[in-house]
Amino acid sequence: MIYGKLWCVVRPQVGVPIFLGAVAVGSFCVHLALVTNTTWVKGFLNGAAGKTPAAVVQAADPPKK
């Protein structure tokens, strides 16, 4: 472990909860940013993922003789 001596300064009973709390806060911030800054996530989470309209394909004009 690279930072093994860290636990000589910070007790694991204090350091581990702070680390896990920082991971939880970071994860929450990323998910909040995704939900607020995109339009498709809200629809996906509400079950509208398969309800997108099919693309309309126009037939090409037949060749003229």
Steps between C-alpha positions, in 0.01 A plus 500: 500500500650832396348711777526246781647754743188714462331291769773608745362855469126436442323225687308255275187559708508860375662467156287220354162669564634829361623321187172312449303819563706683237432222249126516573489880465697484174271235358192700597642813330569310177152351491338835579696663219384230256136539595500880489711552185361237263156449354508126434579381856167617643310322223710187541442486874125548444485208258489690172812335357316286245244763402712702262342548156633293216699681235305586188669376187394674181503299181726630229340629181489233231751553222363693203533359149 
